[in-house]
Amino acid sequence: MTASCGGRGASVIAPCHIVFATVAQLVPDLQTALRSAFKEGRLAHNSFACVISGSSRTADIEKILVQGAHGPRRLVIILQTGR
């Protein structure tokens, strides 16, 4: 997620993160994804980029684990396999 996709607010406030991707966009790992993004210039004009790897966790308050304190609580991935 980058600034052009809604920025910091979109990555923290949205209760559900929806990803629409094609099979051609899938890569084997994060290193390959970031290398591709830099090479293709997709990050050059953004002041912010965020990698969402899962629900946030915190145990700052009274050492009680709270999941989903920041960012989306639900992830939906729609993968287009055809044309």
mmCIF file of the N, C-alpha and C atoms, coordinates in Angstrom:
data_MODEL
# 
_entry.id   MODEL 
# 
loop_
_atom_site.group_PDB 
_atom_site.id 
_atom_site.type_symbol 
_atom_site.label_atom_id 
_atom_site.label_alt_id 
_atom_site.label_comp_id 
_atom_site.label_asym_id 
_atom_site.label_entity_id 
_atom_site.label_seq_id 
_atom_site.pdbx_PDB_ins_code 
_atom_site.Cartn_x 
_atom_site.Cartn_y 
_atom_site.Cartn_z 
_atom_site.occupancy 
_atom_site.B_iso_or_equiv 
_atom_site.pdbx_formal_charge 
_atom_site.auth_seq_id 
_atom_site.auth_comp_id 
_atom_site.auth_asym_id 
_atom_site.auth_atom_id 
_atom_site.pdbx_PDB_model_num 
ATOM 1   N N  . MET A 1 1  ? 0.851   -1.159  0.000   1.00 0.00 ? 1  MET A N  1 
ATOM 2   C CA . MET A 1 1  ? 0.000   0.000   0.000   1.00 0.00 ? 1  MET A CA 1 
ATOM 3   C C  . MET A 1 1  ? 0.903   1.231   0.000   1.00 0.00 ? 1  MET A C  1 
ATOM 4   N N  . THR A 1 2  ? 0.582   2.212   -0.834  1.00 0.00 ? 2  THR A N  1 
ATOM 5   C CA . THR A 1 2  ? 1.381   3.431   -0.925  1.00 0.00 ? 2  THR A CA 1 
ATOM 6   C C  . THR A 1 2  ? 0.509   4.658   -0.708  1.00 0.00 ? 2  THR A C  1 
ATOM 7   N N  . ALA A 1 3  ? 1.145   5.819   -0.688  1.00 0.00 ? 3  ALA A N  1 
ATOM 8   C CA . ALA A 1 3  ? 0.419   7.074   -0.519  1.00 0.00 ? 3  ALA A CA 1 
ATOM 9   C C  . ALA A 1 3  ? -0.619  7.260   -1.622  1.00 0.00 ? 3  ALA A C  1 
ATOM 10  N N  . SER A 1 4  ? -0.329  6.779   -2.811  1.00 0.00 ? 4  SER A N  1 
ATOM 11  C CA . SER A 1 4  ? -1.277  6.940   -3.926  1.00 0.00 ? 4  SER A CA 1 
ATOM 12  C C  . SER A 1 4  ? -2.514  6.054   -3.772  1.00 0.00 ? 4  SER A C  1 
ATOM 13  N N  . CYS A 1 5  ? -2.475  5.128   -2.828  1.00 0.00 ? 5  CYS A N  1 
ATOM 14  C CA . CYS A 1 5  ? -3.617  4.227   -2.585  1.00 0.00 ? 5  CYS A CA 1 
ATOM 15  C C  . CYS A 1 5  ? -4.418  4.649   -1.361  1.00 0.00 ? 5  CYS A C  1 
ATOM 16  N N  . GLY A 1 6  ? -4.217  5.829   -0.869  1.00 0.00 ? 6  GLY A N  1 
ATOM 17  C CA . GLY A 1 6  ? -4.965  6.295   0.285   1.00 0.00 ? 6  GLY A CA 1 
ATOM 18  C C  . GLY A 1 6  ? -4.094  6.669   1.463   1.00 0.00 ? 6  GLY A C  1 
ATOM 19  N N  . GLY A 1 7  ? -2.847  6.298   1.423   1.00 0.00 ? 7  GLY A N  1 
ATOM 20  C CA . GLY A 1 7  ? -1.884  6.721   2.426   1.00 0.00 ? 7  GLY A CA 1 
ATOM 21  C C  . GLY A 1 7  ? -2.029  6.075   3.783   1.00 0.00 ? 7  GLY A C  1 
ATOM 22  N N  . ARG A 1 8  ? -1.446  6.728   4.780   1.00 0.00 ? 8  ARG A N  1 
ATOM 23  C CA . ARG A 1 8  ? -1.380  6.182   6.138   1.00 0.00 ? 8  ARG A CA 1 
ATOM 24  C C  . ARG A 1 8  ? -2.751  5.896   6.715   1.00 0.00 ? 8  ARG A C  1 
ATOM 25  N N  . GLY A 1 9  ? -3.684  6.779   6.492   1.00 0.00 ? 9  GLY A N  1 
ATOM 26  C CA . GLY A 1 9  ? -5.029  6.585   7.043   1.00 0.00 ? 9  GLY A CA 1 
ATOM 27  C C  . GLY A 1 9  ? -5.677  5.313   6.551   1.00 0.00 ? 9  GLY A C  1 
ATOM 28  N N  . ALA A 1 10 ? -5.515  5.024   5.277   1.00 0.00 ? 10 ALA A N  1 
ATOM 29  C CA . ALA A 1 10 ? -6.114  3.822   4.700   1.00 0.00 ? 10 ALA A CA 1 
ATOM 30  C C  . ALA A 1 10 ? -5.517  2.559   5.295   1.00 0.00 ? 10 ALA A C  1 
ATOM 31  N N  . SER A 1 11 ? -4.245  2.601   5.676   1.00 0.00 ? 11 SER A N  1 
ATOM 32  C CA . SER A 1 11 ? -3.609  1.403   6.225   1.00 0.00 ? 11 SER A CA 1 
ATOM 33  C C  . SER A 1 11 ? -3.911  1.200   7.704   1.00 0.00 ? 11 SER A C  1 
ATOM 34  N N  . VAL A 1 12 ? -4.376  2.231   8.401   1.00 0.00 ? 12 VAL A N  1 
ATOM 35  C CA . VAL A 1 12 ? -4.615  2.136   9.839   1.00 0.00 ? 12 VAL A CA 1 
ATOM 36  C C  . VAL A 1 12 ? -6.101  2.082   10.189  1.00 0.00 ? 12 VAL A C  1 
ATOM 37  N N  . ILE A 1 13 ? -6.926  2.844   9.484   1.00 0.00 ? 13 ILE A N  1 
ATOM 38  C CA . ILE A 1 13 ? -8.322  3.007   9.866   1.00 0.00 ? 13 ILE A CA 1 
ATOM 39  C C  . ILE A 1 13 ? -9.252  1.949   9.278   1.00 0.00 ? 13 ILE A C  1 
ATOM 40  N N  . ALA A 1 14 ? -8.986  1.519   8.068   1.00 0.00 ? 14 ALA A N  1 
ATOM 41  C CA . ALA A 1 14 ? -9.898  0.597   7.379   1.00 0.00 ? 14 ALA A CA 1 
ATOM 42  C C  . ALA A 1 14 ? -10.094 -0.702  8.162   1.00 0.00 ? 14 ALA A C  1 
ATOM 43  N N  . PRO A 1 15 ? -11.334 -1.113  8.419   1.00 0.00 ? 15 PRO A N  1 
ATOM 44  C CA . PRO A 1 15 ? -11.580 -2.358  9.151   1.00 0.00 ? 15 PRO A CA 1 
ATOM 45  C C  . PRO A 1 15 ? -11.327 -3.602  8.305   1.00 0.00 ? 15 PRO A C  1 
ATOM 46  N N  . CYS A 1 16 ? -11.351 -3.431  6.979   1.00 0.00 ? 16 CYS A N  1 
ATOM 47  C CA . CYS A 1 16 ? -11.157 -4.563  6.078   1.00 0.00 ? 16 CYS A CA 1 
ATOM 48  C C  . CYS A 1 16 ? -10.263 -4.115  4.923   1.00 0.00 ? 16 CYS A C  1 
ATOM 49  N N  . HIS A 1 17 ? -9.236  -4.886  4.655   1.00 0.00 ? 17 HIS A N  1 
ATOM 50  C CA . HIS A 1 17 ? -8.326  -4.585  3.542   1.00 0.00 ? 17 HIS A CA 1 
ATOM 51  C C  . HIS A 1 17 ? -8.662  -5.556  2.416   1.00 0.00 ? 17 HIS A C  1 
ATOM 52  N N  . ILE A 1 18 ? -9.015  -5.024  1.256   1.00 0.00 ? 18 ILE A N  1 
ATOM 53  C CA . ILE A 1 18 ? -9.373  -5.852  0.108   1.00 0.00 ? 18 ILE A CA 1 
ATOM 54  C C  . ILE A 1 18 ? -8.290  -5.715  -0.954  1.00 0.00 ? 18 ILE A C  1 
ATOM 55  N N  . VAL A 1 19 ? -7.754  -6.850  -1.386  1.00 0.00 ? 19 VAL A N  1 
ATOM 56  C CA . VAL A 1 19 ? -6.714  -6.881  -2.411  1.00 0.00 ? 19 VAL A CA 1 
ATOM 57  C C  . VAL A 1 19 ? -7.290  -7.543  -3.651  1.00 0.00 ? 19 VAL A C  1 
ATOM 58  N N  . PHE A 1 20 ? -7.186  -6.871  -4.787  1.00 0.00 ? 20 PHE A N  1 
ATOM 59  C CA . PHE A 1 20 ? -7.550  -7.461  -6.068  1.00 0.00 ? 20 PHE A CA 1 
ATOM 60  C C  . PHE A 1 20 ? -6.265  -7.592  -6.856  1.00 0.00 ? 20 PHE A C  1 
ATOM 61  N N  . ALA A 1 21 ? -5.898  -8.813  -7.206  1.00 0.00 ? 21 ALA A N  1 
ATOM 62  C CA . ALA A 1 21 ? -4.640  -9.040  -7.907  1.00 0.00 ? 21 ALA A CA 1 
ATOM 63  C C  . ALA A 1 21 ? -4.833  -10.072 -9.009  1.00 0.00 ? 21 ALA A C  1 
ATOM 64  N N  . THR A 1 22 ? -3.936  -10.038 -9.960  1.00 0.00 ? 22 THR A N  1 
ATOM 65  C CA . THR A 1 22 ? -3.928  -11.043 -11.021 1.00 0.00 ? 22 THR A CA 1 
ATOM 66  C C  . THR A 1 22 ? -2.807  -12.043 -10.727 1.00 0.00 ? 22 THR A C  1 
ATOM 67  N N  . VAL A 1 23 ? -2.869  -13.186 -11.339 1.00 0.00 ? 23 VAL A N  1 
ATOM 68  C CA . VAL A 1 23 ? -1.832  -14.202 -11.159 1.00 0.00 ? 23 VAL A CA 1 
ATOM 69  C C  . VAL A 1 23 ? -0.464  -13.645 -11.555 1.00 0.00 ? 23 VAL A C  1 
ATOM 70  N N  . ALA A 1 24 ? -0.425  -12.808 -12.575 1.00 0.00 ? 24 ALA A N  1 
ATOM 71  C CA . ALA A 1 24 ? 0.839   -12.226 -13.048 1.00 0.00 ? 24 ALA A CA 1 
ATOM 72  C C  . ALA A 1 24 ? 1.492   -11.335 -11.985 1.00 0.00 ? 24 ALA A C  1 
ATOM 73  N N  . GLN A 1 25 ? 0.722   -10.829 -11.033 1.00 0.00 ? 25 GLN A N  1 
ATOM 74  C CA . GLN A 1 25 ? 1.262   -9.962  -9.991  1.00 0.00 ? 25 GLN A CA 1 
ATOM 75  C C  . GLN A 1 25 ? 1.852   -10.730 -8.813  1.00 0.00 ? 25 GLN A C  1 
ATOM 76  N N  . LEU A 1 26 ? 1.640   -12.016 -8.750  1.00 0.00 ? 26 LEU A N  1 
ATOM 77  C CA . LEU A 1 26 ? 2.160   -12.810 -7.637  1.00 0.00 ? 26 LEU A CA 1 
ATOM 78  C C  . LEU A 1 26 ? 3.661   -12.997 -7.769  1.00 0.00 ? 26 LEU A C  1 
ATOM 79  N N  . VAL A 1 27 ? 4.361   -12.862 -6.660  1.00 0.00 ? 27 VAL A N  1 
ATOM 80  C CA . VAL A 1 27 ? 5.803   -13.076 -6.606  1.00 0.00 ? 27 VAL A CA 1 
ATOM 81  C C  . VAL A 1 27 ? 6.107   -14.019 -5.450  1.00 0.00 ? 27 VAL A C  1 
ATOM 82  N N  . PRO A 1 28 ? 7.277   -14.660 -5.459  1.00 0.00 ? 28 PRO A N  1 
ATOM 83  C CA . PRO A 1 28 ? 7.557   -15.670 -4.445  1.00 0.00 ? 28 PRO A CA 1 
ATOM 84  C C  . PRO A 1 28 ? 7.836   -15.156 -3.032  1.00 0.00 ? 28 PRO A C  1 
ATOM 85  N N  . ASP A 1 29 ? 8.297   -13.890 -2.915  1.00 0.00 ? 29 ASP A N  1 
ATOM 86  C CA . ASP A 1 29 ? 8.642   -13.392 -1.582  1.00 0.00 ? 29 ASP A CA 1 
ATOM 87  C C  . ASP A 1 29 ? 8.657   -11.860 -1.559  1.00 0.00 ? 29 ASP A C  1 
ATOM 88  N N  . LEU A 1 30 ? 8.795   -11.324 -0.363  1.00 0.00 ? 30 LEU A N  1 
ATOM 89  C CA . LEU A 1 30 ? 8.777   -9.867  -0.167  1.00 0.00 ? 30 LEU A CA 1 
ATOM 90  C C  . LEU A 1 30 ? 9.967   -9.189  -0.852  1.00 0.00 ? 30 LEU A C  1 
ATOM 91  N N  . GLN A 1 31 ? 11.131  -9.800  -0.799  1.00 0.00 ? 31 GLN A N  1 
ATOM 92  C CA . GLN A 1 31 ? 12.321  -9.221  -1.444  1.00 0.00 ? 31 GLN A CA 1 
ATOM 93  C C  . GLN A 1 31 ? 12.095  -9.027  -2.937  1.00 0.00 ? 31 GLN A C  1 
ATOM 94  N N  . THR A 1 32 ? 11.507  -10.016 -3.596  1.00 0.00 ? 32 THR A N  1 
ATOM 95  C CA . THR A 1 32 ? 11.220  -9.917  -5.027  1.00 0.00 ? 32 THR A CA 1 
ATOM 96  C C  . THR A 1 32 ? 10.188  -8.824  -5.295  1.00 0.00 ? 32 THR A C  1 
ATOM 97  N N  . ALA A 1 33 ? 9.182   -8.725  -4.451  1.00 0.00 ? 33 ALA A N  1 
ATOM 98  C CA . ALA A 1 33 ? 8.148   -7.701  -4.617  1.00 0.00 ? 33 ALA A CA 1 
ATOM 99  C C  . ALA A 1 33 ? 8.726   -6.302  -4.496  1.00 0.00 ? 33 ALA A C  1 
ATOM 100 N N  . LEU A 1 34 ? 9.558   -6.073  -3.482  1.00 0.00 ? 34 LEU A N  1 
ATOM 101 C CA . LEU A 1 34 ? 10.150  -4.748  -3.290  1.00 0.00 ? 34 LEU A CA 1 
ATOM 102 C C  . LEU A 1 34 ? 11.141  -4.410  -4.402  1.00 0.00 ? 34 LEU A C  1 
ATOM 103 N N  . ARG A 1 35 ? 11.928  -5.379  -4.823  1.00 0.00 ? 35 ARG A N  1 
ATOM 104 C CA . ARG A 1 35 ? 12.864  -5.157  -5.926  1.00 0.00 ? 35 ARG A CA 1 
ATOM 105 C C  . ARG A 1 35 ? 12.104  -4.743  -7.180  1.00 0.00 ? 35 ARG A C  1 
ATOM 106 N N  . SER A 1 36 ? 11.017  -5.428  -7.475  1.00 0.00 ? 36 SER A N  1 
ATOM 107 C CA . SER A 1 36 ? 10.199  -5.126  -8.639  1.00 0.00 ? 36 SER A CA 1 
ATOM 108 C C  . SER A 1 36 ? 9.570   -3.731  -8.531  1.00 0.00 ? 36 SER A C  1 
ATOM 109 N N  . ALA A 1 37 ? 9.069   -3.392  -7.358  1.00 0.00 ? 37 ALA A N  1 
ATOM 110 C CA . ALA A 1 37 ? 8.442   -2.084  -7.149  1.00 0.00 ? 37 ALA A CA 1 
ATOM 111 C C  . ALA A 1 37 ? 9.443   -0.951  -7.367  1.00 0.00 ? 37 ALA A C  1 
ATOM 112 N N  . PHE A 1 38 ? 10.661  -1.107  -6.844  1.00 0.00 ? 38 PHE A N  1 
ATOM 113 C CA . PHE A 1 38 ? 11.698  -0.092  -7.046  1.00 0.00 ? 38 PHE A CA 1 
ATOM 114 C C  . PHE A 1 38 ? 12.102  -0.017  -8.515  1.00 0.00 ? 38 PHE A C  1 
ATOM 115 N N  . LYS A 1 39 ? 12.318  -1.169  -9.129  1.00 0.00 ? 39 LYS A N  1 
ATOM 116 C CA . LYS A 1 39 ? 12.765  -1.215  -10.524 1.00 0.00 ? 39 LYS A CA 1 
ATOM 117 C C  . LYS A 1 39 ? 11.751  -0.577  -11.466 1.00 0.00 ? 39 LYS A C  1 
ATOM 118 N N  . GLU A 1 40 ? 10.469  -0.807  -11.214 1.00 0.00 ? 40 GLU A N  1 
ATOM 119 C CA . GLU A 1 40 ? 9.413   -0.268  -12.071 1.00 0.00 ? 40 GLU A CA 1 
ATOM 120 C C  . GLU A 1 40 ? 9.015   1.157   -11.703 1.00 0.00 ? 40 GLU A C  1 
ATOM 121 N N  . GLY A 1 41 ? 9.623   1.720   -10.666 1.00 0.00 ? 41 GLY A N  1 
ATOM 122 C CA . GLY A 1 41 ? 9.368   3.107   -10.282 1.00 0.00 ? 41 GLY A CA 1 
ATOM 123 C C  . GLY A 1 41 ? 8.054   3.329   -9.552  1.00 0.00 ? 41 GLY A C  1 
ATOM 124 N N  . ARG A 1 42 ? 7.440   2.279   -9.050  1.00 0.00 ? 42 ARG A N  1 
ATOM 125 C CA . ARG A 1 42 ? 6.148   2.432   -8.374  1.00 0.00 ? 42 ARG A CA 1 
ATOM 126 C C  . ARG A 1 42 ? 6.257   3.115   -7.021  1.00 0.00 ? 42 ARG A C  1 
ATOM 127 N N  . LEU A 1 43 ? 7.445   3.155   -6.443  1.00 0.00 ? 43 LEU A N  1 
ATOM 128 C CA . LEU A 1 43 ? 7.626   3.797   -5.137  1.00 0.00 ? 43 LEU A CA 1 
ATOM 129 C C  . LEU A 1 43 ? 8.273   5.170   -5.237  1.00 0.00 ? 43 LEU A C  1 
ATOM 130 N N  . ALA A 1 44 ? 8.712   5.546   -6.419  1.00 0.00 ? 44 ALA A N  1 
ATOM 131 C CA . ALA A 1 44 ? 9.477   6.787   -6.604  1.00 0.00 ? 44 ALA A CA 1 
ATOM 132 C C  . ALA A 1 44 ? 8.695   8.046   -6.255  1.00 0.00 ? 44 ALA A C  1 
ATOM 133 N N  . HIS A 1 45 ? 7.414   8.089   -6.487  1.00 0.00 ? 45 HIS A N  1 
ATOM 134 C CA . HIS A 1 45 ? 6.633   9.309   -6.282  1.00 0.00 ? 45 HIS A CA 1 
ATOM 135 C C  . HIS A 1 45 ? 5.687   9.199   -5.092  1.00 0.00 ? 45 HIS A C  1 
ATOM 136 N N  . ASN A 1 46 ? 5.978   8.310   -4.170  1.00 0.00 ? 46 ASN A N  1 
ATOM 137 C CA . ASN A 1 46 ? 5.147   8.146   -2.983  1.00 0.00 ? 46 ASN A CA 1 
ATOM 138 C C  . ASN A 1 46 ? 5.944   8.514   -1.736  1.00 0.00 ? 46 ASN A C  1 
ATOM 139 N N  . SER A 1 47 ? 5.325   9.244   -0.832  1.00 0.00 ? 47 SER A N  1 
ATOM 140 C CA . SER A 1 47 ? 5.984   9.610   0.417   1.00 0.00 ? 47 SER A CA 1 
ATOM 141 C C  . SER A 1 47 ? 5.791   8.531   1.477   1.00 0.00 ? 47 SER A C  1 
ATOM 142 N N  . PHE A 1 48 ? 4.989   7.523   1.160   1.00 0.00 ? 48 PHE A N  1 
ATOM 143 C CA . PHE A 1 48 ? 4.651   6.503   2.141   1.00 0.00 ? 48 PHE A CA 1 
ATOM 144 C C  . PHE A 1 48 ? 4.435   5.168   1.443   1.00 0.00 ? 48 PHE A C  1 
ATOM 145 N N  . ALA A 1 49 ? 4.945   4.112   2.014   1.00 0.00 ? 49 ALA A N  1 
ATOM 146 C CA . ALA A 1 49 ? 4.677   2.751   1.539   1.00 0.00 ? 49 ALA A CA 1 
ATOM 147 C C  . ALA A 1 49 ? 4.543   1.858   2.766   1.00 0.00 ? 49 ALA A C  1 
ATOM 148 N N  . CYS A 1 50 ? 3.596   0.964   2.750   1.00 0.00 ? 50 CYS A N  1 
ATOM 149 C CA . CYS A 1 50 ? 3.314   0.114   3.907   1.00 0.00 ? 50 CYS A CA 1 
ATOM 150 C C  . CYS A 1 50 ? 3.176   -1.329  3.454   1.00 0.00 ? 50 CYS A C  1 
ATOM 151 N N  . VAL A 1 51 ? 3.825   -2.220  4.163   1.00 0.00 ? 51 VAL A N  1 
ATOM 152 C CA . VAL A 1 51 ? 3.679   -3.649  3.917   1.00 0.00 ? 51 VAL A CA 1 
ATOM 153 C C  . VAL A 1 51 ? 2.824   -4.200  5.052   1.00 0.00 ? 51 VAL A C  1 
ATOM 154 N N  . ILE A 1 52 ? 1.657   -4.691  4.714   1.00 0.00 ? 52 ILE A N  1 
ATOM 155 C CA . ILE A 1 52 ? 0.759   -5.249  5.725   1.00 0.00 ? 52 ILE A CA 1 
ATOM 156 C C  . ILE A 1 52 ? 0.989   -6.757  5.756   1.00 0.00 ? 52 ILE A C  1 
ATOM 157 N N  . SER A 1 53 ? 1.548   -7.232  6.856   1.00 0.00 ? 53 SER A N  1 
ATOM 158 C CA . SER A 1 53 ? 1.879   -8.657  6.953   1.00 0.00 ? 53 SER A CA 1 
ATOM 159 C C  . SER A 1 53 ? 0.916   -9.421  7.850   1.00 0.00 ? 53 SER A C  1 
ATOM 160 N N  . GLY A 1 54 ? 0.027   -8.711  8.497   1.00 0.00 ? 54 GLY A N  1 
ATOM 161 C CA . GLY A 1 54 ? -0.942  -9.369  9.367   1.00 0.00 ? 54 GLY A CA 1 
ATOM 162 C C  . GLY A 1 54 ? -1.529  -8.382  10.355  1.00 0.00 ? 54 GLY A C  1 
ATOM 163 N N  . SER A 1 55 ? -2.369  -8.882  11.180  1.00 0.00 ? 55 SER A N  1 
ATOM 164 C CA . SER A 1 55 ? -3.028  -8.076  12.192  1.00 0.00 ? 55 SER A CA 1 
ATOM 165 C C  . SER A 1 55 ? -2.008  -7.569  13.206  1.00 0.00 ? 55 SER A C  1 
ATOM 166 N N  . SER A 1 56 ? -2.187  -6.323  13.667  1.00 0.00 ? 56 SER A N  1 
ATOM 167 C CA . SER A 1 56 ? -1.266  -5.772  14.662  1.00 0.00 ? 56 SER A CA 1 
ATOM 168 C C  . SER A 1 56 ? -1.504  -6.435  16.017  1.00 0.00 ? 56 SER A C  1 
ATOM 169 N N  . ARG A 1 57 ? -0.494  -6.351  16.851  1.00 0.00 ? 57 ARG A N  1 
ATOM 170 C CA . ARG A 1 57 ? -0.583  -6.897  18.199  1.00 0.00 ? 57 ARG A CA 1 
ATOM 171 C C  . ARG A 1 57 ? 0.085   -5.924  19.154  1.00 0.00 ? 57 ARG A C  1 
ATOM 172 N N  . THR A 1 58 ? -0.460  -5.815  20.338  1.00 0.00 ? 58 THR A N  1 
ATOM 173 C CA . THR A 1 58 ? 0.176   -5.019  21.379  1.00 0.00 ? 58 THR A CA 1 
ATOM 174 C C  . THR A 1 58 ? -0.160  -5.626  22.730  1.00 0.00 ? 58 THR A C  1 
ATOM 175 N N  . ALA A 1 59 ? 0.777   -5.501  23.649  1.00 0.00 ? 59 ALA A N  1 
ATOM 176 C CA . ALA A 1 59 ? 0.538   -5.934  25.033  1.00 0.00 ? 59 ALA A CA 1 
ATOM 177 C C  . ALA A 1 59 ? 1.026   -4.833  25.972  1.00 0.00 ? 59 ALA A C  1 
ATOM 178 N N  . ASP A 1 60 ? 0.960   -3.593  25.502  1.00 0.00 ? 60 ASP A N  1 
ATOM 179 C CA . ASP A 1 60 ? 1.455   -2.453  26.279  1.00 0.00 ? 60 ASP A CA 1 
ATOM 180 C C  . ASP A 1 60 ? 0.620   -2.179  27.528  1.00 0.00 ? 60 ASP A C  1 
ATOM 181 N N  . ILE A 1 61 ? -0.675  -2.369  27.429  1.00 0.00 ? 61 ILE A N  1 
ATOM 182 C CA . ILE A 1 61 ? -1.566  -2.026  28.537  1.00 0.00 ? 61 ILE A CA 1 
ATOM 183 C C  . ILE A 1 61 ? -1.780  -3.256  29.409  1.00 0.00 ? 61 ILE A C  1 
ATOM 184 N N  . GLU A 1 62 ? -1.279  -3.188  30.624  1.00 0.00 ? 62 GLU A N  1 
ATOM 185 C CA . GLU A 1 62 ? -1.430  -4.256  31.615  1.00 0.00 ? 62 GLU A CA 1 
ATOM 186 C C  . GLU A 1 62 ? -0.963  -5.619  31.111  1.00 0.00 ? 62 GLU A C  1 
ATOM 187 N N  . LYS A 1 63 ? -0.078  -5.619  30.122  1.00 0.00 ? 63 LYS A N  1 
ATOM 188 C CA . LYS A 1 63 ? 0.500   -6.847  29.570  1.00 0.00 ? 63 LYS A CA 1 
ATOM 189 C C  . LYS A 1 63 ? -0.564  -7.839  29.090  1.00 0.00 ? 63 LYS A C  1 
ATOM 190 N N  . ILE A 1 64 ? -1.672  -7.302  28.595  1.00 0.00 ? 64 ILE A N  1 
ATOM 191 C CA . ILE A 1 64 ? -2.739  -8.122  28.018  1.00 0.00 ? 64 ILE A CA 1 
ATOM 192 C C  . ILE A 1 64 ? -2.622  -8.003  26.503  1.00 0.00 ? 64 ILE A C  1 
ATOM 193 N N  . LEU A 1 65 ? -2.490  -9.151  25.820  1.00 0.00 ? 65 LEU A N  1 
ATOM 194 C CA . LEU A 1 65 ? -2.337  -9.151  24.372  1.00 0.00 ? 65 LEU A CA 1 
ATOM 195 C C  . LEU A 1 65 ? -3.639  -8.739  23.693  1.00 0.00 ? 65 LEU A C  1 
ATOM 196 N N  . VAL A 1 66 ? -3.542  -7.710  22.858  1.00 0.00 ? 66 VAL A N  1 
ATOM 197 C CA . VAL A 1 66 ? -4.677  -7.239  22.064  1.00 0.00 ? 66 VAL A CA 1 
ATOM 198 C C  . VAL A 1 66 ? -4.273  -7.356  20.603  1.00 0.00 ? 66 VAL A C  1 
ATOM 199 N N  . GLN A 1 67 ? -5.064  -8.065  19.813  1.00 0.00 ? 67 GLN A N  1 
ATOM 200 C CA . GLN A 1 67 ? -4.789  -8.198  18.389  1.00 0.00 ? 67 GLN A CA 1 
ATOM 201 C C  . GLN A 1 67 ? -5.704  -7.275  17.609  1.00 0.00 ? 67 GLN A C  1 
ATOM 202 N N  . GLY A 1 68 ? -5.200  -6.759  16.508  1.00 0.00 ? 68 GLY A N  1 
ATOM 203 C CA . GLY A 1 68 ? -6.003  -5.884  15.659  1.00 0.00 ? 68 GLY A CA 1 
ATOM 204 C C  . GLY A 1 68 ? -6.212  -4.500  16.234  1.00 0.00 ? 68 GLY A C  1 
ATOM 205 N N  . ALA A 1 69 ? -5.282  -4.048  17.073  1.00 0.00 ? 69 ALA A N  1 
ATOM 206 C CA . ALA A 1 69 ? -5.411  -2.722  17.686  1.00 0.00 ? 69 ALA A CA 1 
ATOM 207 C C  . ALA A 1 69 ? -5.275  -1.610  16.653  1.00 0.00 ? 69 ALA A C  1 
ATOM 208 N N  . HIS A 1 70 ? -4.457  -1.842  15.627  1.00 0.00 ? 70 HIS A N  1 
ATOM 209 C CA . HIS A 1 70 ? -4.234  -0.865  14.570  1.00 0.00 ? 70 HIS A CA 1 
ATOM 210 C C  . HIS A 1 70 ? -4.375  -1.580  13.232  1.00 0.00 ? 70 HIS A C  1 
ATOM 211 N N  . GLY A 1 71 ? -4.980  -0.922  12.301  1.00 0.00 ? 71 GLY A N  1 
ATOM 212 C CA . GLY A 1 71 ? -5.073  -1.491  10.963  1.00 0.00 ? 71 GLY A CA 1 
ATOM 213 C C  . GLY A 1 71 ? -6.247  -2.446  10.796  1.00 0.00 ? 71 GLY A C  1 
ATOM 214 N N  . PRO A 1 72 ? -6.344  -3.024  9.616   1.00 0.00 ? 72 PRO A N  1 
ATOM 215 C CA . PRO A 1 72 ? -7.487  -3.875  9.299   1.00 0.00 ? 72 PRO A CA 1 
ATOM 216 C C  . PRO A 1 72 ? -7.527  -5.143  10.157  1.00 0.00 ? 72 PRO A C  1 
ATOM 217 N N  . ARG A 1 73 ? -8.731  -5.558  10.494  1.00 0.00 ? 73 ARG A N  1 
ATOM 218 C CA . ARG A 1 73 ? -8.924  -6.796  11.235  1.00 0.00 ? 73 ARG A CA 1 
ATOM 219 C C  . ARG A 1 73 ? -9.208  -7.959  10.291  1.00 0.00 ? 73 ARG A C  1 
ATOM 220 N N  . ARG A 1 74 ? -9.534  -7.627  9.052   1.00 0.00 ? 74 ARG A N  1 
ATOM 221 C CA . ARG A 1 74 ? -9.909  -8.650  8.085   1.00 0.00 ? 74 ARG A CA 1 
ATOM 222 C C  . ARG A 1 74 ? -9.200  -8.383  6.764   1.00 0.00 ? 74 ARG A C  1 
ATOM 223 N N  . LEU A 1 75 ? -8.751  -9.449  6.111   1.00 0.00 ? 75 LEU A N  1 
ATOM 224 C CA . LEU A 1 75 ? -8.083  -9.351  4.817   1.00 0.00 ? 75 LEU A CA 1 
ATOM 225 C C  . LEU A 1 75 ? -8.848  -10.215 3.822   1.00 0.00 ? 75 LEU A C  1 
ATOM 226 N N  . VAL A 1 76 ? -9.228  -9.621  2.695   1.00 0.00 ? 76 VAL A N  1 
ATOM 227 C CA . VAL A 1 76 ? -9.902  -10.346 1.630   1.00 0.00 ? 76 VAL A CA 1 
ATOM 228 C C  . VAL A 1 76 ? -9.025  -10.240 0.386   1.00 0.00 ? 76 VAL A C  1 
ATOM 229 N N  . ILE A 1 77 ? -8.708  -11.386 -0.213  1.00 0.00 ? 77 ILE A N  1 
ATOM 230 C CA . ILE A 1 77 ? -7.898  -11.394 -1.433  1.00 0.00 ? 77 ILE A CA 1 
ATOM 231 C C  . ILE A 1 77 ? -8.739  -11.963 -2.569  1.00 0.00 ? 77 ILE A C  1 
ATOM 232 N N  . ILE A 1 78 ? -8.862  -11.185 -3.632  1.00 0.00 ? 78 ILE A N  1 
ATOM 233 C CA . ILE A 1 78 ? -9.573  -11.619 -4.830  1.00 0.00 ? 78 ILE A CA 1 
ATOM 234 C C  . ILE A 1 78 ? -8.508  -11.812 -5.895  1.00 0.00 ? 78 ILE A C  1 
ATOM 235 N N  . LEU A 1 79 ? -8.345  -13.037 -6.345  1.00 0.00 ? 79 LEU A N  1 
ATOM 236 C CA . LEU A 1 79 ? -7.302  -13.378 -7.317  1.00 0.00 ? 79 LEU A CA 1 
ATOM 237 C C  . LEU A 1 79 ? -7.930  -13.708 -8.648  1.00 0.00 ? 79 LEU A C  1 
ATOM 238 N N  . GLN A 1 80 ? -7.619  -12.896 -9.661  1.00 0.00 ? 80 GLN A N  1 
ATOM 239 C CA . GLN A 1 80 ? -8.124  -13.120 -11.013 1.00 0.00 ? 80 GLN A CA 1 
ATOM 240 C C  . GLN A 1 80 ? -7.200  -14.099 -11.719 1.00 0.00 ? 80 GLN A C  1 
ATOM 241 N N  . THR A 1 81 ? -7.755  -15.232 -12.114 1.00 0.00 ? 81 THR A N  1 
ATOM 242 C CA . THR A 1 81 ? -6.943  -16.265 -12.742 1.00 0.00 ? 81 THR A CA 1 
ATOM 243 C C  . THR A 1 81 ? -7.088  -16.305 -14.256 1.00 0.00 ? 81 THR A C  1 
ATOM 244 N N  . GLY A 1 82 ? -8.157  -15.757 -14.803 1.00 0.00 ? 82 GLY A N  1 
ATOM 245 C CA . GLY A 1 82 ? -8.380  -15.764 -16.261 1.00 0.00 ? 82 GLY A CA 1 
ATOM 246 C C  . GLY A 1 82 ? -7.881  -14.509 -16.907 1.00 0.00 ? 82 GLY A C  1 
ATOM 247 N N  . ARG A 1 83 ? -8.387  -14.226 -18.112 1.00 0.00 ? 83 ARG A N  1 
ATOM 248 C CA . ARG A 1 83 ? -7.988  -13.026 -18.871 1.00 0.00 ? 83 ARG A CA 1 
ATOM 249 C C  . ARG A 1 83 ? -8.116  -11.837 -18.033 1.00 0.00 ? 83 ARG A C  1 
# 
